[in-house]
């Protein structure tokens, strides 16, 4: 059972999340032979003020 956890700064639309889920699931099917039904994907949208690169907050 593949589990993918994508973390990113900012917000995505529902359509963007659906596309990401389709693309990740398709890649896991083609490359690893894992069915889409067994693949779990979590998309964490994080505010820029909660994420830093070095000592600089991204938002």
C-alpha positions, 0 to 999 in steps of 0.5 A: 500500500503506497502512501504519498505525503505531499507538503507545499506552501500555499493553496491548491484548487480542487482541480489541481489536487485531483490532477496530482492524485491522478498523476501520482496514482498513475505513476505508481501503477506504471512504475511499481505495479501498485493499484490506484485503489491501494494508493493513498495520497495526502496533500498538506497545504501549509501557510508560508508563515509556518514554513522557513528556508533557513532563517527566512519564513516563506510567507 
